[in-house]
Structure formats: C-alpha cells, structure tokens
C-alpha cells in the first residue's frame, strides 16, 4: 500500500456555535467544502468526505463519502471510518471549517512521516490536531478509545508515535498561523472575510 494519496474532509460536526451546518458554508460565492476539495486535488487522488449520518450523505455530490460507524464521539468517529476507507496508509485530515489550505505546508508535513503514526503542529503551546496526518495503524487504538468513552482526539497522541512540528520550526520556514484558522462562529467568518 502506498504511503500517501488519501485525504478526508471532516463534515460531521454539530456546528452548535455557528448556528447552521458548517459543511454547507458558502464563502465568496463558493461552497467552502468544494473549495477545500479543489485545493486538495493537487496533492491527493483519493479524497473522502466524512459525515455523521446517511441523511447527510445526500447533501454532497461526491464519489467517496464515509459515514460515522460510531455516532456522537466527535472527530474520532469520522476519522476511524475514513481511515478504513482510505487507499493509502497515511490519511491527511482537515475539518470542513478550515478555509486556508497551504499545499506547501502539507508537503512539508509529509517529509516528517517516516515511522511516525501522527504528524501535527504546535501553536502557542497547544497541539493543533488539524491539519494533520494519521496512519491506518491507529484504527484499533481509536476503536479502543471509543469503547473506553475517551472521545478527546488528544488521547490518541499519548499512545502513538507522534511528531509535533513546533511553532518555531514552521515560523522559521515562513509559514503563517493563518493555516490553523477555524471558523466556529459567525464572528470568525466576518473576521476571516475582512482580511480577504
């Protein structure tokens, strides 16, 4: 099995702070999720959309859609279904509410994979799980965490071979913290658009 080639856009969140389903968000006359997929197309040929229900599956006109096999466990539910469906060993994971896709940074992350199972970044002393790479070898551990009712994605970092790219490292190479922009509220959207 090849190392890279698969990516997933997580679109199964509850969007409670936004007030509407973020996976249908339109920015500058384009659906954000469609813009995300278009940008990922240059690096990945196996792009999956992860949703939390069969009903939501019908919202998207996309070939590969993974439905959460375990409901109500946050991003872990979407990730495990997508990891099982992925055609490559390493899966690039990004939520549908992250509008900034820096393909150079994604390529930079790939170089760190080696025998690591997870690649993520650090910003202001905190782990940024997305964007990140996650290996198929994590499937049984994610299953175990879900069975233990440990739903925090951070729990998987503690029991896996994890490489954290430090803030000083990515800043030194000229990358901006804009790549970690999350649109959780309408205020976040307004702020993001004001810079565009």
N, CA, C and O of each residue as an XYZ file, in Angstrom:
784
protein
N       0.850     -1.196      0.000
C       0.000      0.000      0.000
C       0.887      1.249      0.000
O       1.878      1.316      0.727
N       0.524      2.224     -0.814
C       1.310      3.460     -0.881
C       1.186      4.261      0.410
O       0.224      4.094      1.160
N       2.157      5.127      0.667
C       2.148      5.927      1.895
C       1.089      7.024      1.852
O       0.285      7.159      2.775
N       1.095      7.819      0.757
C       0.226      8.993      0.674
C      -0.712      8.915     -0.521
O      -0.507      8.120     -1.437
N      -1.738      9.746     -0.499
C      -2.693      9.794     -1.606
C      -4.110     10.042     -1.144
O      -4.948     10.512     -1.913
N      -4.388      9.720      0.137
C      -5.757      9.865      0.660
C      -5.879     11.067      1.597
O      -4.967     11.375      2.364
N      -7.018     11.729      1.515
C      -7.331     12.857      2.400
C      -8.802     12.780      2.769
O      -9.615     12.258      2.007
N      -9.139     13.300      3.938
C     -10.543     13.362      4.345
C     -10.881     14.765      4.823
O     -10.100     15.410      5.524
N     -12.068     15.221      4.426
C     -12.621     16.471      4.940
C     -13.711     16.079      5.931
O     -14.711     15.467      5.556
N     -13.510     16.436      7.198
C     -14.489     16.095      8.241
C     -15.677     17.046      8.162
O     -15.521     18.257      8.320
N     -16.862     16.498      7.917
C     -18.060     17.329      7.740
C     -19.223     16.829      8.597
O     -20.388     17.029      8.252
N     -18.898     16.178      9.715
C     -19.955     15.594     10.536
C     -20.201     16.288     11.856
O     -20.955     15.794     12.694
N     -19.557     17.451     12.046
C     -19.697     18.155     13.329
C     -21.081     18.730     13.556
O     -21.885     18.843     12.630
N     -21.348     19.096     14.816
C     -22.678     19.607     15.164
C     -22.858     21.086     14.843
O     -23.993     21.551     14.735
N     -21.764     21.838     14.688
C     -21.822     23.265     14.326
C     -22.670     24.084     15.288
O     -23.302     25.056     14.874
N     -22.694     23.708     16.567
C     -23.596     24.365     17.520
C     -23.286     25.846     17.711
O     -24.200     26.650     17.896
N     -22.003     26.216     17.667
C     -21.646     27.627     17.867
C     -21.922     28.478     16.636
O     -22.133     29.685     16.747
N     -21.921     27.846     15.456
C     -22.147     28.587     14.224
C     -23.629     28.892     14.027
O     -23.981     29.941     13.488
N     -24.493     27.985     14.459
C     -25.926     28.211     14.288
C     -26.482     27.618     13.004
O     -27.695     27.626     12.796
N     -25.613     27.104     12.139
C     -26.047     26.387     10.936
C     -24.970     25.358     10.600
O     -23.869     25.398     11.150
N     -25.292     24.447      9.702
C     -24.371     23.366      9.348
C     -23.164     23.924      8.592
O     -23.293     24.399      7.463
N     -21.991     23.861      9.228
C     -20.784     24.437      8.628
C     -20.393     23.751      7.325
O     -19.728     24.353      6.481
N     -20.796     22.514      7.157
C     -20.404     21.797      5.937
C     -21.083     22.372      4.695
O     -20.687     22.057      3.573
N     -22.099     23.212      4.886
C     -22.782     23.841      3.749
C     -22.382     25.313      3.598
O     -22.973     26.042      2.802
N     -21.383     25.741      4.362
C     -20.978     27.146      4.378
C     -20.529     27.635      2.998
O     -19.808     26.947      2.274
N     -20.982     28.851      2.660
C     -20.587     29.487      1.403
C     -19.747     30.714      1.732
O     -20.170     31.575      2.504
N     -18.556     30.791      1.144
C     -17.679     31.954      1.304
C     -17.342     32.493     -0.073
O     -16.896     31.754     -0.950
N     -17.557     33.785     -0.254
C     -17.247     34.432     -1.535
C     -17.855     33.662     -2.714
O     -17.193     33.387     -3.715
N     -19.137     33.327     -2.555
C     -19.946     32.671     -3.591
C     -19.527     31.239     -3.931
O     -19.924     30.701     -4.964
N     -18.722     30.625     -3.055
C     -18.327     29.233     -3.282
C     -18.550     28.436     -2.013
O     -18.316     28.929     -0.909
N     -19.010     27.182     -2.176
C     -19.122     26.309     -1.005
C     -17.716     26.027     -0.490
O     -16.841     25.598     -1.244
N     -17.508     26.272      0.804
C     -16.177     26.103      1.384
C     -15.653     24.687      1.181
O     -14.481     24.495      0.859
N     -16.523     23.696      1.368
C     -16.065     22.307      1.251
C     -15.621     21.986     -0.179
O     -14.694     21.200     -0.378
N     -16.277     22.588     -1.171
C     -15.882     22.367     -2.567
C     -14.538     23.030     -2.862
O     -13.711     22.479     -3.588
N     -14.327     24.227     -2.288
C     -13.037     24.916     -2.446
C     -11.919     24.103     -1.812
O     -10.821     24.006     -2.360
N     -12.209     23.515     -0.646
C     -11.218     22.691      0.056
C     -10.818     21.491     -0.798
O      -9.633     21.206     -0.969
N     -11.818     20.791     -1.330
C     -11.549     19.602     -2.154
C     -10.742     19.973     -3.398
O      -9.831     19.245     -3.794
N     -11.079     21.098     -4.005
C     -10.359     21.539     -5.208
C      -8.882     21.782     -4.898
O      -8.012     21.423     -5.691
N      -8.601     22.391     -3.745
C      -7.205     22.657     -3.362
C      -6.468     21.353     -3.047
O      -5.290     21.208     -3.374
N      -7.156     20.418     -2.419
C      -6.523     19.142     -2.061
C      -6.248     18.274     -3.283
O      -5.377     17.404     -3.252
N      -6.999     18.514     -4.363
C      -6.859     17.732     -5.601
C      -5.439     17.711     -6.155
O      -5.040     16.756     -6.821
N      -4.676     18.770     -5.876
C      -3.317     18.849     -6.431
C      -2.350     17.897     -5.723
O      -1.285     17.589     -6.258
N      -2.714     17.428     -4.523
C      -1.837     16.543     -3.750
C      -2.394     15.137     -3.548
O      -1.640     14.187     -3.337
N      -3.718     15.010     -3.614
C      -4.357     13.730     -3.273
C      -5.313     13.298     -4.379
O      -6.032     14.120     -4.948
N      -5.312     11.988     -4.681
C      -6.239     11.485     -5.704
C      -7.373     10.661     -5.094
O      -8.227     10.133     -5.807
N      -7.367     10.562     -3.769
C      -8.391      9.786     -3.052
C      -8.931     10.677     -1.932
O      -8.426     10.662     -0.810
N      -9.967     11.453     -2.260
C     -10.498     12.426     -1.292
C     -11.864     11.962     -0.796
O     -12.774     11.679     -1.575
N     -11.970     11.896      0.517
C     -13.166     11.385      1.198
C     -13.838     12.535      1.940
O     -13.162     13.402      2.495
N     -15.163     12.540      1.949
C     -15.904     13.434      2.848
C     -16.473     12.565      3.957
O     -17.108     11.543      3.696
N     -16.242     12.977      5.190
C     -16.748     12.230      6.350
C     -17.997     12.912      6.892
O     -17.981     14.106      7.192
N     -19.089     12.142      7.018
C     -20.350     12.680      7.545
C     -20.833     11.807      8.700
O     -20.404     10.664      8.854
N     -21.733     12.365      9.507
C     -22.169     11.631     10.700
C     -23.441     10.819     10.504
O     -23.850     10.084     11.403
N     -24.077     10.944      9.324
C     -25.329     10.205      9.125
C     -25.589      9.946      7.647
O     -25.057     10.638      6.779
N     -26.410      8.946      7.378
C     -26.792      8.638      5.996
C     -27.569      9.788      5.377
O     -27.459     10.047      4.178
N     -28.367     10.488      6.207
C     -29.155     11.619      5.710
C     -28.235     12.703      5.149
O     -28.520     13.308      4.115
N     -27.133     12.932      5.851
C     -26.211     13.997      5.438
C     -25.445     13.613      4.174
O     -24.972     14.477      3.436
N     -25.332     12.328      3.938
C     -24.617     11.831      2.757
C     -25.216     12.399      1.475
O     -24.494     12.687      0.520
N     -26.536     12.558      1.458
C     -27.224     13.024      0.254
C     -26.981     14.506     -0.036
O     -27.307     14.988     -1.121
N     -26.407     15.229      0.932
C     -26.147     16.664      0.762
C     -25.013     16.899     -0.240
O     -24.984     17.921     -0.925
N     -24.085     15.949     -0.318
C     -22.877     16.156     -1.118
C     -22.884     15.348     -2.407
O     -23.266     14.178     -2.428
N     -22.456     15.997     -3.470
C     -22.288     15.327     -4.758
C     -20.815     14.924     -4.860
O     -20.011     15.601     -5.500
N     -20.486     13.803     -4.211
C     -19.083     13.380     -4.138
C     -19.013     11.857     -4.187
O     -19.882     11.168     -3.653
N     -17.967     11.339     -4.836
C     -17.842      9.889     -5.037
C     -17.638      9.102     -3.748
O     -18.266      8.064     -3.544
N     -16.751      9.602     -2.870
C     -16.387      8.833     -1.671
C     -16.847      9.551     -0.407
O     -16.333     10.611     -0.049
N     -17.815      8.953      0.249
C     -18.331      9.519      1.498
C     -18.304      8.440      2.568
O     -18.855      7.353      2.390
N     -17.658      8.754      3.678
C     -17.593      7.827      4.814
C     -18.597      8.276      5.870
O     -18.587      9.429      6.300
N     -19.451      7.364      6.276
C     -20.447      7.664      7.318
C     -19.922      7.126      8.650
O     -19.460      5.988      8.730
N     -19.998      7.956      9.693
C     -19.528      7.533     11.023
C     -20.174      6.212     11.416
O     -21.400      6.097     11.426
N     -19.362      5.222     11.737
C     -19.939      3.950     12.191
C     -20.295      4.025     13.673
O     -21.129      3.262     14.160
N     -19.649      4.957     14.387
C     -19.983      5.206     15.793
C     -20.430      6.655     15.893
O     -19.685      7.558     15.514
N     -21.625      6.888     16.394
C     -22.189      8.242     16.456
C     -21.821      8.935     17.769
O     -21.614      8.295     18.800
N     -21.747     10.257     17.695
C     -21.616     11.072     18.899
C     -20.286     11.008     19.604
O     -20.213     11.250     20.809
N     -19.210     10.679     18.867
C     -17.889     10.614     19.520
C     -16.922     11.642     18.927
O     -15.705     11.510     19.062
N     -17.473     12.662     18.274
C     -16.634     13.729     17.752
C     -15.805     13.297     16.554
O     -16.174     12.367     15.837
N     -14.674     13.980     16.338
C     -13.869     13.693     15.147
C     -13.324     12.272     15.078
O     -13.057     11.773     13.986
N     -13.154     11.606     16.227
C     -12.644     10.225     16.198
C     -13.552      9.311     15.384
O     -13.076      8.416     14.686
N     -14.867      9.538     15.477
C     -15.831      8.725     14.730
C     -15.653      8.877     13.230
O     -15.701      7.899     12.484
N     -15.444     10.122     12.794
C     -15.225     10.373     11.371
C     -13.886      9.863     10.898
O     -13.755      9.344      9.789
N     -12.885     10.017     11.758
C     -11.533      9.609     11.372
C     -11.412      8.103     11.199
O     -10.774      7.638     10.254
N     -12.018      7.334     12.102
C     -11.870      5.875     12.001
C     -12.564      5.340     10.748
O     -12.042      4.440     10.089
N     -13.735      5.884     10.414
C     -14.435      5.446      9.196
C     -13.628      5.806      7.952
O     -13.553      5.022      7.006
N     -13.021      7.004      7.956
C     -12.223      7.439      6.807
C     -10.919      6.650      6.699
O     -10.492      6.312      5.596
N     -10.284      6.354      7.837
C      -9.055      5.549      7.817
C      -9.319      4.167      7.219
O      -8.493      3.637      6.476
N     -10.464      3.595      7.543
C     -10.819      2.276      7.000
C     -11.049      2.337      5.490
O     -10.785      1.367      4.779
N     -11.539      3.474      5.005
C     -11.849      3.627      3.585
C     -10.638      4.076      2.762
O     -10.597      3.855      1.551
N      -9.668      4.695      3.400
C      -8.524      5.294      2.698
C      -7.741      4.268      1.887
O      -7.579      3.121      2.304
N      -7.259      4.697      0.725
C      -6.476      3.828     -0.159
C      -4.973      3.930      0.103
O      -4.188      3.179     -0.475
N      -4.574      4.861      0.975
C      -3.157      4.972      1.334
C      -3.008      4.735      2.832
O      -3.981      4.801      3.583
N      -1.782      4.461      3.252
C      -1.529      4.166      4.663
C      -1.681      5.406      5.542
O      -2.155      5.321      6.674
N      -1.272      6.559      5.007
C      -1.367      7.815      5.758
C      -2.537      8.622      5.218
O      -2.697      8.779      4.007
N      -3.340      9.124      6.122
C      -4.533      9.892      5.741
C      -4.370     11.334      6.199
O      -4.131     11.598      7.378
N      -4.501     12.266      5.259
C      -4.491     13.689      5.616
C      -5.890     14.058      6.091
O      -6.880     13.744      5.431
N      -5.967     14.729      7.248
C      -7.265     15.045      7.856
C      -7.397     16.552      8.048
O      -6.519     17.200      8.616
N      -8.513     17.096      7.562
C      -8.804     18.512      7.765
C     -10.313     18.680      7.931
O     -11.078     18.054      7.197
N     -10.760     19.508      8.877
C     -12.198     19.753      9.035
C     -12.722     20.685      7.942
O     -11.954     21.401      7.300
N     -14.019     20.665      7.743
C     -14.639     21.472      6.690
C     -14.654     22.960      7.018
O     -14.995     23.773      6.160
N     -14.287     23.334      8.258
C     -14.348     24.750      8.646
C     -12.976     25.423      8.689
O     -12.817     26.478      9.303
N     -11.975     24.804      8.027
C     -10.641     25.408      7.946
C     -10.430     25.897      6.511
O     -10.145     25.094      5.622
N     -10.568     27.207      6.278
C     -10.578     27.717      4.904
C      -9.208     27.873      4.248
O      -9.122     28.033      3.030
N      -8.136     27.827      5.043
C      -6.804     28.082      4.483
C      -6.072     26.757      4.258
O      -5.691     26.076      5.210
N      -5.887     26.410      3.003
C      -5.174     25.183      2.644
C      -3.835     25.592      2.038
O      -3.792     26.155      0.944
N      -2.753     25.312      2.742
C      -1.418     25.625      2.244
C      -0.769     24.317      1.787
O      -0.270     23.542      2.604
N      -0.781     24.082      0.481
C      -0.270     22.809     -0.042
C       1.230     22.644      0.235
O       1.719     21.521      0.358
N       1.956     23.761      0.333
C       3.390     23.670      0.660
C       3.575     23.148      2.081
O       4.491     22.371      2.353
N       2.697     23.582      2.982
C       2.809     23.102      4.368
C       2.441     21.615      4.451
O       3.058     20.858      5.200
N       1.444     21.213      3.687
C       1.053     19.794      3.673
C       2.226     18.941      3.174
O       2.529     17.897      3.751
N       2.880     19.392      2.105
C       4.046     18.664      1.575
C       5.172     18.629      2.599
O       5.874     17.627      2.728
N       5.339     19.730      3.324
C       6.352     19.810      4.382
C       6.053     18.785      5.481
O       6.965     18.126      5.982
N       4.795     18.653      5.849
C       4.405     17.681      6.878
C       4.723     16.248      6.437
O       5.158     15.425      7.242
N       4.505     15.969      5.176
C       4.733     14.612      4.646
C       6.163     14.135      4.900
O       6.401     12.952      5.143
N       7.107     15.071      4.840
C       8.526     14.713      4.995
C       8.840     14.164      6.383
O       9.852     13.488      6.575
N       7.973     14.454      7.347
C       8.214     14.027      8.720
C       7.615     12.663      9.046
O       7.822     12.148     10.145
N       6.886     12.079      8.119
C       6.102     10.897      8.467
C       6.985      9.728      8.906
O       6.767      9.162      9.977
N       7.975      9.361      8.096
C       8.888      8.259      8.443
C       8.125      7.123      9.127
O       7.184      6.576      8.553
N       8.530      6.765     10.358
C       7.800      5.710     11.072
C       6.837      6.292     12.108
O       6.335      5.577     12.975
N       6.586      7.609     12.004
C       5.582      8.222     12.884
C       4.181      7.826     12.425
O       3.950      7.559     11.246
N       3.259      7.794     13.372
C       1.867      7.464     13.042
C       0.996      8.707     12.933
O      -0.062      8.688     12.304
N       1.455      9.783     13.553
C       0.705     11.041     13.543
C       1.683     12.190     13.316
O       2.768     12.223     13.896
N       1.278     13.134     12.461
C       2.022     14.380     12.304
C       1.041     15.509     12.565
O      -0.004     15.594     11.920
N       1.376     16.370     13.507
C       0.540     17.534     13.788
C       1.449     18.704     14.129
O       2.672     18.571     14.109
N       0.861     19.838     14.438
C       1.637     21.047     14.701
C       1.339     21.594     16.086
O       0.345     21.247     16.724
N       2.235     22.459     16.520
C       2.054     23.146     17.810
C       1.930     24.639     17.543
O       2.673     25.199     16.737
N       0.992     25.276     18.222
C       0.823     26.727     18.118
C       0.515     27.290     19.494
O      -0.419     26.854     20.167
N       1.319     28.270     19.904
C       1.134     28.921     21.209
C       1.061     27.914     22.367
O       0.293     28.089     23.313
N       1.871     26.866     22.270
C       1.960     25.885     23.349
C       0.902     24.795     23.324
O       0.881     23.938     24.207
N       0.019     24.813     22.323
C      -1.053     23.813     22.233
C      -0.889     22.975     20.967
O      -0.403     23.457     19.943
N      -1.305     21.713     21.057
C      -1.329     20.858     19.875
C      -2.456     21.300     18.949
O      -3.565     21.594     19.395
N      -2.155     21.342     17.656
C      -3.168     21.594     16.629
C      -3.346     20.275     15.872
O      -2.531     19.948     15.008
N      -4.397     19.517     16.184
C      -4.564     18.204     15.541
C      -4.835     18.278     14.046
O      -4.601     17.316     13.315
N      -5.332     19.431     13.596
C      -5.643     19.618     12.175
C      -5.022     20.923     11.682
O      -5.001     21.911     12.416
N      -4.515     20.938     10.447
C      -4.407     19.788      9.563
C      -3.349     18.818     10.076
O      -2.388     19.217     10.732
N      -3.541     17.539      9.767
C      -2.587     16.544     10.240
C      -2.655     15.264      9.428
O      -3.574     15.057      8.636
N      -1.667     14.414      9.640
C      -1.638     13.097      9.008
C      -1.803     12.024     10.073
O      -1.224     12.113     11.155
N      -2.604     11.005      9.754
C      -2.894      9.917     10.687
C      -2.786      8.590      9.928
O      -3.248      8.480      8.792
N      -2.172      7.582     10.563
C      -1.912      6.289      9.913
C      -3.011      5.263     10.170
O      -3.718      5.327     11.176
N      -3.140      4.324      9.248
C      -4.112      3.239      9.402
C      -3.845      2.398     10.650
O      -4.764      1.792     11.202
N      -2.585      2.362     11.092
C      -2.239      1.574     12.286
C      -2.955      2.064     13.538
O      -2.976      1.369     14.554
N      -3.546      3.267     13.469
C      -4.259      3.836     14.626
C      -5.660      3.253     14.802
O      -6.265      3.420     15.860
N      -6.180      2.576     13.784
C      -7.579      2.120     13.816
C      -7.918      1.340     15.090
O      -8.896      1.689     15.751
N      -7.153      0.292     15.472
C      -7.529     -0.443     16.690
C      -7.450      0.404     17.956
O      -8.232      0.207     18.886
N      -6.501      1.352     17.994
C      -6.391      2.208     19.182
C      -7.540      3.204     19.275
O      -8.040      3.482     20.365
N      -7.953      3.736     18.139
C      -9.108      4.647     18.149
C     -10.350      3.879     18.585
O     -11.153      4.378     19.373
N     -10.504      2.658     18.063
C     -11.617      1.787     18.473
C     -11.630      1.600     19.988
O     -12.674      1.690     20.634
N     -10.448      1.339     20.533
C     -10.325      1.107     21.974
C     -10.689      2.363     22.769
O     -11.384      2.280     23.782
N     -10.219      3.521     22.310
C     -10.534      4.782     22.995
C     -12.038      5.045     22.988
O     -12.609      5.471     23.992
N     -12.673      4.784     21.840
C     -14.126      4.983     21.736
C     -14.850      4.051     22.707
O     -15.799      4.462     23.375
N     -14.400      2.792     22.784
C     -15.013      1.826     23.710
C     -14.825      2.225     25.171
O     -15.645      1.892     26.025
N     -13.729      2.947     25.449
C     -13.462      3.424     26.811
C     -14.136      4.768     27.091
O     -13.978      5.346     28.167
N     -14.891      5.253     26.097
C     -15.580      6.543     26.197
C     -14.600      7.716     26.333
O     -14.923      8.744     26.927
N     -13.406      7.542     25.774
C     -12.416      8.622     25.750
C     -12.505      9.273     24.374
O     -11.902      8.799     23.410
N     -13.257     10.354     24.295
C     -13.597     10.929     22.999
C     -12.638     12.019     22.528
O     -12.696     12.433     21.370
N     -11.764     12.482     23.404
C     -10.848     13.556     23.025
C      -9.818     13.035     22.035
O      -9.195     11.996     22.251
N      -9.653     13.767     20.955
C      -8.676     13.351     19.944
C      -7.269     13.349     20.528
O      -6.397     12.618     20.057
N      -7.049     14.164     21.550
C      -5.712     14.252     22.156
C      -5.288     12.942     22.813
O      -4.095     12.683     22.976
N      -6.255     12.124     23.185
C      -5.929     10.843     23.834
C      -5.124      9.936     22.909
O      -4.308      9.139     23.373
N      -5.352     10.055     21.603
C      -4.641      9.186     20.656
C      -3.173      9.594     20.530
O      -2.326      8.766     20.192
N      -2.866     10.878     20.802
C      -1.474     11.334     20.692
C      -0.590     10.641     21.728
O       0.576     10.337     21.473
N      -1.177     10.399     22.907
C      -0.412      9.866     24.038
C       0.003      8.406     23.842
O       0.981      7.953     24.436
N      -0.732      7.674     23.016
C      -0.441      6.243     22.855
C       0.018      5.906     21.438
O      -0.127      4.771     20.984
N       0.574      6.907     20.742
C       1.002      6.700     19.357
C       2.349      7.369     19.109
O       2.787      8.223     19.880
N       2.991      6.966     18.025
C       4.239      7.627     17.626
C       3.859      8.940     16.935
O       3.458      8.962     15.772
N       3.998     10.021     17.685
C       3.507     11.326     17.244
C       4.658     12.306     17.050
O       5.495     12.476     17.936
N       4.695     12.945     15.892
C       5.659     14.011     15.628
C       4.919     15.337     15.672
O       3.942     15.544     14.951
N       5.398     16.235     16.530
C       4.800     17.564     16.646
C       5.753     18.575     16.014
O       6.899     18.709     16.443
N       5.278     19.279     14.999
C       6.079     20.333     14.374
C       5.910     21.594     15.212
O       4.805     22.124     15.326
N       6.993     22.069     15.793
C       6.915     23.204     16.721
C       6.623     24.507     15.980
O       6.900     24.645     14.789
N       6.059     25.455     16.719
C       5.746     26.766     16.141
C       7.014     27.441     15.623
O       7.006     28.046     14.550
N       8.098     27.336     16.381
C       9.350     27.979     15.944
C       9.828     27.381     14.620
O      10.398     28.076     13.779
N       9.585     26.083     14.453
C      10.014     25.386     13.240
C       9.235     25.856     12.019
O       9.828     26.203     10.997
N       7.883     25.866     12.122
C       7.115     26.265     10.940
C       7.198     27.765     10.670
O       7.089     28.199      9.523
N       7.393     28.558     11.730
C       7.544     30.005     11.514
C       8.879     30.308     10.834
O       8.959     31.175      9.964
N       9.922     29.586     11.237
C      11.260     29.785     10.669
C      11.250     29.546      9.162
O      12.023     30.155      8.422
N      10.370     28.656      8.716
C      10.277     28.335      7.289
C       9.296     29.241      6.541
O       9.048     29.053      5.350
N       8.742     30.228      7.257
C       7.905     31.229      6.603
C       6.427     30.913      6.531
O       5.684     31.604      5.836
N       5.980     29.874      7.241
C       4.549     29.561      7.244
C       3.816     30.453      8.243
O       4.366     30.834      9.276
N       2.572     30.776      7.919
C       1.768     31.676      8.750
C       0.791     30.887      9.614
O       0.348     29.803      9.234
N       0.458     31.442     10.786
C      -0.517     30.765     11.647
C      -1.917     30.794     11.049
O      -2.839     30.183     11.589
N      -2.077     31.505      9.930
C      -3.356     31.530      9.212
C      -3.785     30.116      8.800
O      -4.977     29.848      8.647
N      -2.809     29.208      8.620
C      -3.143     27.841      8.190
C      -3.937     27.075      9.246
O      -4.482     26.007      8.963
N      -4.003     27.622     10.469
C      -4.767     26.966     11.533
C      -6.112     27.665     11.788
O      -6.779     27.392     12.786
N      -6.499     28.563     10.880
C      -7.762     29.297     11.034
C      -8.947     28.334     11.060
O      -9.092     27.471     10.193
N      -9.783     28.506     12.075
C     -11.009     27.713     12.254
C     -12.202     28.658     12.247
O     -12.165     29.695     12.911
N     -13.239     28.330     11.525
C     -14.443     29.163     11.512
C     -15.513     28.488     12.359
O     -16.264     27.642     11.875
N     -15.572     28.876     13.634
C     -16.525     28.258     14.566
C     -17.774     29.095     14.794
O     -18.819     28.565     15.173
N     -17.672     30.407     14.564
C     -18.796     31.315     14.813
C     -18.951     32.264     13.625
O     -18.064     32.363     12.776
N     -20.087     32.958     13.577
C     -20.284     33.942     12.502
C     -19.267     35.072     12.632
O     -18.875     35.674     11.632
N     -18.835     35.363     13.871
C     -17.806     36.392     14.083
C     -16.478     35.963     13.453
O     -15.762     36.778     12.872
N     -16.163     34.665     13.578
C     -14.940     34.136     12.948
C     -14.996     34.328     11.432
O     -14.000     34.694     10.807
N     -16.166     34.078     10.851
C     -16.336     34.217      9.399
C     -16.141     35.672      8.989
O     -15.431     35.963      8.026
N     -16.779     36.590      9.732
C     -16.661     38.021      9.427
C     -15.207     38.481      9.515
O     -14.726     39.227      8.662
N     -14.513     38.022     10.563
C     -13.104     38.396     10.751
C     -12.250     37.857      9.604
O     -11.397     38.565      9.068
N     -12.488     36.605      9.235
C     -11.725     35.990      8.144
C     -11.949     36.738      6.830
O     -10.994     37.036      6.112
N     -13.210     37.040      6.515
C     -13.529     37.721      5.258
C     -13.000     39.147      5.224
O     -12.716     39.679      4.152
N     -12.865     39.769      6.395
C     -12.369     41.150      6.448
C     -10.906     41.243      6.021
O     -10.437     42.312      5.631
N     -10.186     40.119      6.094
C      -8.776     40.094      5.685
C      -8.601     39.673      4.236
O      -7.496     39.726      3.698
N      -9.690     39.256      3.605
C      -9.586     38.749      2.232
C      -9.750     39.870      1.219
O      -9.691     39.627      0.013
